[in-house]
C-alpha cells in the first residue's frame, strides 16, 4: 500500500439541482436540494484511500456542526486525521453548487472559511511524521506522494510543496480553483506533476484550450515554468499528458471512457486521488492515467461527491470491461 499525503480543503457542499445552469441575473426554479460533505482535499484523500493507498489528510475545520461531521467519515475511510485541526474562531468551509440536469455540468462558489487558516508549521509537521512512517513501513523503494490543490491558503500549499520537494516526495499540484492572485513563479519548479482541467489550463497559459491539440500547446507553455509533467483533463475528450524527454516535449492523449454524465462535481477529484494512489505503487504513468480516468468517469455517473467516489474493485471492473 503506497503512501499519499493530501493537503487540502474540507468543505460542506450545499447542492441545488436545476433543469439547466441559470443565466446571469436569472432566478431559476430548482428540482432538488441536498447537503454533502466535500472539498477537494477530503474528496481526493478518500479517492486515494478507496484505491488502496495509506492516506494522511492535512486540513482545518471550524468547531461548528459542519466540522463535527467530517471526523466519523475520515475514520470510516481509514484516513489518518491527526492533522485535521479545528479553528475556534473561523467556520468550516462551505460551497454552493448548481448542477444542470440536462448536461451534468456545474457551477460552484466556494467560501473557504477555516481552510485558509491552515498553518505552514502544521503542514511541515505532518509531512515529517508521514514520511517517517512511510520509510518505517515501506523503506525507500516507493516514494511518498504529496498532493495539494488551491482551496487552502497559498502559504500552506507553497510551504507544503517546498518541504515535500526537499524530502524527496513526488509532488502533485491540482491547480484548482485558480487563485485570485497569480501563482508564485517559484512554485512551478517544485511541482513534479501539474494537473489542470481545460478551464484552468487556459487561465494559466493565457490561451484557448478546447481540444487535445490546444491542450498540447498550453502544456508546452506550462512546462517551461518548471513542472516535470503537465496533465490536462478535457472531460469527454479525455486527457493529455505532456512531459520533456531528451529535451523534447512528448505528448500522449488518452480518450475518455464512454459514460452518461449525471454529476461531474467530484470527477476531477477522483482523477487526482486515483492518480496519486496509483503512482504511490510505482505504476507507470500511462497505466496510472487510465486508472485515474476510469475513477473520474465512474464518479461522474453518480450524484454527490464522497458518495460518488469509486472503490478499487469498481475501477478494475471498468478497466477490464469498458472500451475507452
Phi and psi in degrees as a GROMACS rama.xvg file:
@    title "Ramachandran Plot"
@    xaxis  label "Phi"
@    yaxis  label "Psi"
@TYPE xy
-75.2466  167.541  UNK-2
-108.727  127.768  UNK-3
-128.033  124.274  UNK-4
-108.647  121.315  UNK-5
-110.791  123.374  UNK-6
-101.664  121.727  UNK-7
-176.28  -178.452  UNK-8
-79.6175  151.835  UNK-9
-129.103  112.267  UNK-10
-138.839  139.944  UNK-11
-86.2505  124.949  UNK-12
-94.9259  124.228  UNK-13
-103.714  111.367  UNK-14
-114.769  124.612  UNK-15
-113.196  135.914  UNK-16
-107.765  139.529  UNK-17
-140.009  163.03  UNK-18
-57.9162  -32.2605  UNK-19
-155.521  174.715  UNK-20
-75.1029  140.21  UNK-21
-72.801  153.147  UNK-22
-79.9521  157.889  UNK-23
-54.6923  128.342  UNK-24
83.4801  -2.21691  UNK-25
-91.4929  138.135  UNK-26
-96.674  117.456  UNK-27
-115.886  131.161  UNK-28
-73.8977  126.939  UNK-29
-89.795  173.464  UNK-30
-104.688  -38.212  UNK-31
-146.365  161.961  UNK-32
-141.524  141.378  UNK-33
-152.642  160.484  UNK-34
-114.521  130.382  UNK-35
-130.659  151.978  UNK-36
-83.1982  135.928  UNK-37
-164.348  -148.722  UNK-38
107.155  138.921  UNK-39
-58.0764  -36.7517  UNK-40
-62.6789  -54.8015  UNK-41
-69.0314  -35.3657  UNK-42
-60.2858  -47.7439  UNK-43
-68.9432  -35.2082  UNK-44
-63.6974  -45.1562  UNK-45
-67.8564  -39.3869  UNK-46
-58.4123  -43.021  UNK-47
-67.2492  -41.1926  UNK-48
-65.5028  -39.4804  UNK-49
-69.1748  -19.1278  UNK-50
-93.8168  7.77264  UNK-51
106.547  -0.551663  UNK-52
-76.8845  153.067  UNK-53
-87.253  114.275  UNK-54
-117.348  135.312  UNK-55
-114.762  132.276  UNK-56
-109.243  131.251  UNK-57
-108.609  120.809  UNK-58
-165.192  -174.618  UNK-59
-152.312  136.271  UNK-60
-129.947  169.566  UNK-61
-80.635  -179.817  UNK-62
-94.63  19.9275  UNK-63
-88.5805  178.53  UNK-64
-63.6666  -35.1954  UNK-65
-58.3287  -43.3766  UNK-66
-66.3064  -38.4445  UNK-67
-56.3719  -35.9883  UNK-68
-68.7745  -19.6608  UNK-69
-79.8074  -32.2531  UNK-70
-66.1212  -40.6586  UNK-71
-60.9674  -35.0252  UNK-72
-67.5363  -44.6845  UNK-73
-61.7164  -40.2271  UNK-74
-64.0176  -44.1655  UNK-75
-61.5385  -35.4205  UNK-76
-83.8572  -2.80189  UNK-77
75.342  25.659  UNK-78
-97.0498  135.361  UNK-79
-71.3709  114.589  UNK-80
-107.77  17.3121  UNK-81
-60.087  -24.0175  UNK-82
-108.887  21.2686  UNK-83
-96.8158  103.917  UNK-84
-97.4926  169.539  UNK-85
-121.034  138.36  UNK-86
-106.517  121.994  UNK-87
-77.5099  -9.61755  UNK-88
-118.821  -14.589  UNK-89
-120.391  137.351  UNK-90
-74.3398  158.192  UNK-91
-59.8649  143.82  UNK-92
-62.1666  148.687  UNK-93
-135.214  139.446  UNK-94
-124.985  147.665  UNK-95
-113.913  122.104  UNK-96
-118.084  142.747  UNK-97
-120.05  125.132  UNK-98
-116.233  130.487  UNK-99
-89.1674  126.308  UNK-100
-67.9014  -28.9404  UNK-101
-74.1747  -24.3432  UNK-102
-131.667  -16.9462  UNK-103
79.9968  -3.14107  UNK-104
-74.5043  165.35  UNK-105
-142.506  160.884  UNK-106
-123.582  136.858  UNK-107
-134.525  133.428  UNK-108
-117.365  125.957  UNK-109
-112.029  126.888  UNK-110
-105.404  110.319  UNK-111
-74.879  -28.0389  UNK-112
54.1637  -130.007  UNK-113
-64.0341  -17.3727  UNK-114
-59.8127  -27.5307  UNK-115
-80.4386  -4.74884  UNK-116
-105.138  14.5839  UNK-117
-68.9459  123.914  UNK-118
-81.0312  141.087  UNK-119
-58.7085  -35.3574  UNK-120
-63.5024  -36.8039  UNK-121
-66.6886  -38.2052  UNK-122
-63.0881  -47.7527  UNK-123
-65.6428  -39.6388  UNK-124
-61.7038  -43.9685  UNK-125
-64.9279  -40.4186  UNK-126
-63.2024  -43.884  UNK-127
-63.4061  -43.1965  UNK-128
-65.5283  -44.3509  UNK-129
-66.9805  -38.6506  UNK-130
-65.6974  -40.6809  UNK-131
-62.8399  -41.5491  UNK-132
-67.1849  -38.9257  UNK-133
-60.7223  -47.8925  UNK-134
-65.0199  -38.2925  UNK-135
-63.7254  -39.6347  UNK-136
-86.3705  -36.2948  UNK-137
-121.863  -5.85989  UNK-138
71.8306  -151.499  UNK-139
-113.571  10.0365  UNK-140
-68.4843  -31.6586  UNK-141
-114.333  137.209  UNK-142
-85.3009  138.314  UNK-143
-68.7081  148.958  UNK-144
-106.318  131.858  UNK-145
-110.839  122.422  UNK-146
-122.786  127.598  UNK-147
-138.906  164.082  UNK-148
-131.61  -165.742  UNK-149
-115.937  28.4586  UNK-150
-98.125  3.48068  UNK-151
-110.263  -179.531  UNK-152
-66.0247  148.529  UNK-153
-61.4531  -34.0292  UNK-154
-60.8959  -37.7539  UNK-155
-70.5795  -46.1273  UNK-156
-78.7978  -25.4427  UNK-157
-69.3718  -45.9929  UNK-158
-65.165  -35.3161  UNK-159
-63.8178  -45.3714  UNK-160
-62.4295  -41.8694  UNK-161
-60.9874  -49.1448  UNK-162
-67.7505  -44.6571  UNK-163
-62.5314  -41.0235  UNK-164
-62.2512  -44.9636  UNK-165
-62.5967  -34.9661  UNK-166
-81.7302  -2.62582  UNK-167
84.564  15.5786  UNK-168
-76.0661  157.425  UNK-169
-81.9201  121.348  UNK-170
-103.453  133.214  UNK-171
-125.61  125.94  UNK-172
-114.624  119.65  UNK-173
-92.4944  98.0155  UNK-174
-76.1069  69.1551  UNK-175
-143.741  137.83  UNK-176
-71.5412  160.294  UNK-177
-62.9094  124.53  UNK-178
-64.7438  158.324  UNK-179
-63.759  -42.0363  UNK-180
-84.675  152.991  UNK-181
-65.7569  139.461  UNK-182
-62.3979  137.952  UNK-183
-57.7502  128.671  UNK-184
-57.7113  -39.236  UNK-185
-66.7532  -21.4469  UNK-186
-61.8885  -38.3799  UNK-187
-62.0382  -31.6255  UNK-188
-73.5  -11.0749  UNK-189
-94.0552  -5.92998  UNK-190
-96.5906  122.526  UNK-191
-77.1077  -44.5148  UNK-192
-131.947  119.27  UNK-193
-100.238  123.231  UNK-194
-116.304  123.267  UNK-195
-141.841  156.534  UNK-196
-90.6748  -176.63  UNK-197
-64.5527  -35.8437  UNK-198
-68.6038  -44.4939  UNK-199
-67.4389  -39.5363  UNK-200
-61.9191  -42.5874  UNK-201
-62.7735  -40.1172  UNK-202
-67.234  -42.1177  UNK-203
-71.3237  -40.4833  UNK-204
-89.3395  -8.23226  UNK-205
54.0372  48.8426  UNK-206
-150.728  157.671  UNK-207
-70.3448  134.685  UNK-208
-134.117  92.7122  UNK-209
-126.777  0.945501  UNK-210
-151.402  162.303  UNK-211
-56.0613  -37.3139  UNK-212
-64.5447  -45.2008  UNK-213
-66.8333  -32.8643  UNK-214
-63.2933  -37.6417  UNK-215
-62.7611  -42.3844  UNK-216
-63.5037  -45.706  UNK-217
-63.0279  -41.1866  UNK-218
-62.5039  -40.077  UNK-219
-60.6445  -39.9779  UNK-220
-66.4885  -41.2784  UNK-221
-68.7475  -34.31  UNK-222
-63.0112  -29.2461  UNK-223
-66.6542  -16.9537  UNK-224
-82.8528  -16.969  UNK-225
137.486  -25.591  UNK-226
-65.7564  151.72  UNK-227
-79.2768  -31.3235  UNK-228
-136.494  144.991  UNK-229
-125.869  127.48  UNK-230
-118.916  121.744  UNK-231
-114.726  117.995  UNK-232
-89.7067  141.656  UNK-233
-127.807  26.2262  UNK-234
60.8741  -123.602  UNK-235
-67.7197  -10.3793  UNK-236
-95.5179  7.89725  UNK-237
85.5351  -141.765  UNK-238
-147.634  161.706  UNK-239
-124.33  128.325  UNK-240
-108.544  126.458  UNK-241
-127.586  137.975  UNK-242
-153.787  166.116  UNK-243
-98.6983  128.999  UNK-244
-132.418  121.704  UNK-245
51.4733  48.0044  UNK-246
67.0151  13.4124  UNK-247
-123.424  143.044  UNK-248
-81.226  128.378  UNK-249
-114.966  132.485  UNK-250
-114.144  144.471  UNK-251
-135.764  119.46  UNK-252
-98.9292  134.631  UNK-253
-116.543  126.775  UNK-254
-70.5716  159.332  UNK-255
-82.6926  157.589  UNK-256
-73.6156  144.384  UNK-257
-80.872  116.219  UNK-258
-140.351  168.257  UNK-259
-105.246  106.449  UNK-260
-70.7829  132.198  UNK-261
-110.965  -40.781  UNK-262
-156.621  108.457  UNK-263
-88.7821  9.76741  UNK-264
-51.8671  -51.1003  UNK-265
-107.419  12.0306  UNK-266
-61.896  -42.2327  UNK-267
-65.5789  -36.0145  UNK-268
-68.1126  -39.4479  UNK-269
-61  -42.8673  UNK-270
-58.007  -50.2284  UNK-271
-66.292  -44.6182  UNK-272
-63.7983  -42.3755  UNK-273
-66.1634  -40.3599  UNK-274
-59.3187  -46.0589  UNK-275
-62.06  -43.6615  UNK-276
-61.5152  -44.2105  UNK-277
-66.6215  -43.202  UNK-278
-67.9381  -27.0453  UNK-279
-67.5743  -16.9748  UNK-280
-99.2439  15.115  UNK-281
63.4579  28.0442  UNK-282
-70.5767  139.283  UNK-283
-57.6673  149.198  UNK-284
-56.8156  -47.3143  UNK-285
-60.6331  -41.5069  UNK-286
-65.9271  -41.0307  UNK-287
-64.5819  -38.2146  UNK-288
-66.8012  -39.0775  UNK-289
-66.0181  -39.8851  UNK-290
-63.697  -43.8841  UNK-291
-63.4084  -39.9483  UNK-292
-63.7405  -39.5687  UNK-293
-64.4118  -42.0613  UNK-294
-62.8798  -42.8122  UNK-295
-64.5452  -40.587  UNK-296
-63.7301  -46.151  UNK-297
-60.6449  -41.4202  UNK-298
-62.1649  -38.3642  UNK-299
-69.1241  -12.5895  UNK-300
-89.5962  1.45138  UNK-301
-128.299  160.098  UNK-302
-82.6083  149.348  UNK-303
88.5877  -171.685  UNK-304
-112.141  -79.6514  UNK-305
-58.9394  -43.3989  UNK-306
-63.5235  -23.2362  UNK-307
-88.3153  -13.975  UNK-308
-70.1788  132.314  UNK-309
-83.7646  162.041  UNK-310
-89.4094  169.022  UNK-311
-60.8803  -38.8018  UNK-312
-62.3831  -41.7683  UNK-313
-66.2257  -40.8466  UNK-314
-65.3183  -43.928  UNK-315
-61.9602  -38.1208  UNK-316
-64.5175  -44.3675  UNK-317
-63.5196  -41.6741  UNK-318
-61.6653  -34.7211  UNK-319
-86.4606  -16.5653  UNK-320
-118.043  -26.0352  UNK-321
-90.6678  148.957  UNK-322
-90.2274  132.313  UNK-323
